[in-house]
């Protein structure tokens, strides 16, 4: 049994999100929650909420699931389209170029 939680179009760069996801991938859910609560990264708070959502999805699928028996099976961060956060930077000779802020799709799967 596997339960998945997805977060799309999150205003986090993929590279920074993967640092936090690498810390919890493959761990027991109890350990992963402890690591995320004590991590000193801004992204850890977002990943913590997503992991709690995945655990709640697992509990909804199977009421008899034990929290100690769950593991983080899959934790990925992929690039999302940057169309929602565009900024302009002045350049030479009256031109302007776009600054695209990083966005990502994050997915966490928990299973036994």
C-alpha positions as CSV (number, residue, x, y, z in Angstrom):
1,X,0.0,0.0,0.0
2,X,1.4,3.4,-1.0
3,X,-0.1,6.8,-0.3
4,X,1.0,9.9,-2.3
5,X,0.9,13.6,-1.5
6,X,1.7,16.2,-4.2
7,X,2.4,19.9,-4.1
8,X,2.4,21.7,-7.3
9,X,3.7,25.2,-8.3
10,X,5.5,25.8,-5.0
11,X,7.7,28.9,-4.9
12,X,10.9,27.0,-4.0
13,X,13.8,26.3,-6.4
14,X,14.2,22.7,-7.2
15,X,17.8,22.5,-6.1
16,X,16.9,23.8,-2.6
17,X,13.9,21.5,-2.3
18,X,16.0,18.4,-3.2
19,X,18.4,19.1,-0.3
20,X,15.6,18.7,2.2
21,X,14.0,15.7,0.4
22,X,17.4,13.9,0.3
23,X,17.4,14.1,4.1
24,X,14.1,12.2,4.5
25,X,14.1,9.8,1.5
26,X,14.1,6.2,2.6
27,X,13.7,6.9,6.3
28,X,11.0,5.8,8.7
29,X,8.1,8.3,8.9
30,X,8.7,9.0,12.6
31,X,12.4,9.7,11.9
32,X,11.6,11.9,8.9
33,X,9.1,14.0,10.9
34,X,11.7,14.5,13.6
35,X,14.4,15.5,11.0
36,X,12.0,18.0,9.3
37,X,10.9,19.6,12.6
38,X,14.5,20.3,13.6
39,X,15.9,21.2,10.2
40,X,17.1,24.8,9.8
41,X,15.8,25.2,6.2
42,X,12.8,27.2,5.1
43,X,11.8,24.4,2.8
44,X,11.6,21.9,5.6
45,X,8.4,23.5,6.9
46,X,6.7,23.0,3.5
47,X,8.0,19.4,3.1
48,X,6.9,18.6,6.7
49,X,3.3,19.6,5.9
50,X,3.4,17.5,2.7
51,X,4.7,14.5,4.6
52,X,2.0,14.9,7.2
53,X,-0.5,15.0,4.3
54,X,0.9,11.8,2.9
55,X,0.6,10.1,6.3
56,X,-3.0,11.3,6.5
57,X,-3.7,9.9,3.1
58,X,-2.3,6.5,4.1
59,X,-4.4,6.5,7.2
60,X,-7.5,7.3,5.1
61,X,-6.7,4.4,2.7
62,X,-6.2,1.9,5.5
63,X,-7.5,2.7,8.9
64,X,-5.3,0.0,10.6
65,X,-2.0,1.4,9.3
66,X,0.7,2.0,12.0
67,X,2.8,5.2,11.8
68,X,5.9,3.2,12.8
69,X,5.5,0.8,9.9
70,X,5.5,3.6,7.2
71,X,8.6,4.6,5.3
72,X,9.2,7.5,2.8
73,X,9.3,5.4,-0.4
74,X,9.7,8.2,-2.9
75,X,10.5,11.9,-2.5
76,X,11.0,13.9,-5.7
77,X,11.2,17.6,-6.7
78,X,10.7,18.5,-10.4
79,X,10.9,21.8,-12.2
80,X,7.6,23.7,-12.6
81,X,6.8,26.3,-15.2
82,X,8.0,29.7,-14.2
83,X,5.0,31.6,-15.7
84,X,3.5,32.7,-12.3
85,X,6.4,34.7,-10.9
86,X,8.0,37.0,-13.5
87,X,10.1,40.0,-12.7
88,X,11.9,42.5,-15.0
89,X,15.4,43.7,-14.8
90,X,16.7,46.8,-16.6
91,X,19.5,46.2,-19.0
92,X,21.7,48.2,-21.3
93,X,20.4,50.5,-24.0
94,X,16.8,50.7,-22.6
95,X,16.1,47.0,-22.8
96,X,14.7,44.8,-20.1
97,X,15.1,41.1,-19.4
98,X,12.9,38.7,-17.4
99,X,14.0,37.2,-14.1
100,X,12.3,33.9,-13.7
101,X,11.9,32.8,-10.1
102,X,12.2,29.0,-9.4
103,X,9.1,26.9,-8.9
104,X,8.8,23.2,-8.3
105,X,6.5,20.3,-8.1
106,X,7.1,18.2,-5.0
107,X,5.8,14.6,-4.5
108,X,6.2,12.4,-1.4
109,X,5.0,8.7,-1.3
110,X,4.9,6.7,1.9
111,X,4.4,2.9,2.1
112,X,5.2,-0.1,4.1
